[in-house]
Amino acid sequence: MNRRRLLQIGSLGVGSIAITSKLFSSAKKITIGKKPLVVSTWGVGINANKAAWEILRKNGRALDAVEAGVMITEAEQDNCCVGLSAYPDRDGHVTLDASIMDEQGNAGSVAFLERIKHPISVARLVMEKTPHVMLVGSGAQQFAVEQGFALEDDKLSDSAKKAYEDWLKTSQYKPVMNIENSKGQNAFAPHRFANGAFNHDTIGMISLDAQGNLSGSCTTSGLAFKMRGRVGDSPIIGAGLFVDNEVGAAVSTGLGEEVMRVCGSHMVIEAMRHGASPEDACKLTVEKILRRKPSIKTDDIQVGFIAIDKNGNFGGYSIQKGFNYAVCYADDYNTLIDAKHLL
Ligand code: SD4
């Protein structure tokens, strides 16, 4: 599919993609990528990929890989944005969101979950042990405890406590762009490790296993210092994560409100279904976000997507510079790639 046609699709939106699909199917060309494959967001994805790869290299299931992979990030002791060490909401409590999808289109998610170390595993049990897709708040916590998860202390990590106390000095509530390019106080405040590296945001992970099956996961503490009760895109199936075993898998990071407003990950999958490559599908979706709200340019808002297709091709795209993703498809290939960006 040529670039002009992709832009035409992008300007039409998802509904119109379906209408125009027949026009483009003849242009669809199949390129063979990598299998097994795991791709995840940000630099934290490198370590998470390692755990996922241990499963994939033994011909394990993509679903097991994407759960085990992001559990590494959830357990980190000094992570601003994932798991119980992350930055709290504006009332000083860490609240977590997570989602998971398997190759059969089954989905599970939790939102506004407190005091549970591995929300991704609770999301998986929502998928596998309940007739529901999503549990939230105290109900999600009650379910987790019933399933044997420990109720951890409601206590901030040292780095989160310090960041929260700093934030309380101004209590500025302004979700702006994440990571390296941030200037001053930032709702996506990055945390710098002693070695100088920045810790990054939400981890989203998508994988294709040796059997050709796809799965995905996403886990986050959401926006730092968010309003109490705020839930982002990460646990919303179709927004933060979507998997269709006939097509591909996609996951997002960045300002969830903008992702939710366009059902971002679902849009990425539908664009791929109608012939777009993973990278082009991610690009079309960030273009859609920007078209809907051009002020994002000056607001410094970041959104990024990563996607893989059924054939093991992968790609990513973001609004702003600074988004990267980790790609692993061999014992000796686990590499961070800078995403192309619109602005
Ligand atoms: C949210 N999308 O809660 C998440 C946050 C995130 O990179 O991904 N940050 O809106």
Residues whose N, C-alpha, C, O or C-beta is under 5 A from the ligand:
A	BS01	SD4	D201 T202 T220 G222 L223 G232 D233 S234 S252 T253 G254 L255 G256 E257
